[in-house]
Amino acid sequence: MVKPVSLSNEAYEVLSKMKSTGESFSDVVLRLAEKDKKKFNIDDFAGKWADIDVTKMKENIAKDRKRFKLRTVKF
């Protein structure tokens, strides 16, 4: 199924320049989307939160949980 999509002139020009011979705009978008699905290695995250105050983070999480309220839904 084909869906029309509006692009700014700038976006169109960028995609147009990225197209290879015989490639459609859909192919370009799908290729770019696949690049975005990069798999991360857990080691990439090691040490990222080294300077975070864990106690303060736990306090903030506890406060958020207390403020959270479920809505009642009638069917």
C-alpha positions, 0 to 999 in steps of 0.5 A: 500500500502506498501512502503520500508523505509531505516533505519540505524542499530541504528534506526532499533535496537531502533524500534526493542526494542520498538516492543511489541509481535505481533506488526509490525514496522508500528505499532510502528511508528504509535504509536510513531507518535500518542504520538507526536500529544499531545494536548496543553493546552493554559495555557502551554504557559502563561508567555512564552514570558514575557521577550520578547520586544514586540516593537522590535518584532513588528519592526522586523515583519514590516521589514519582511513584507516590504522585502516580495515580491510576485513572478509573475507566468505566466501560 
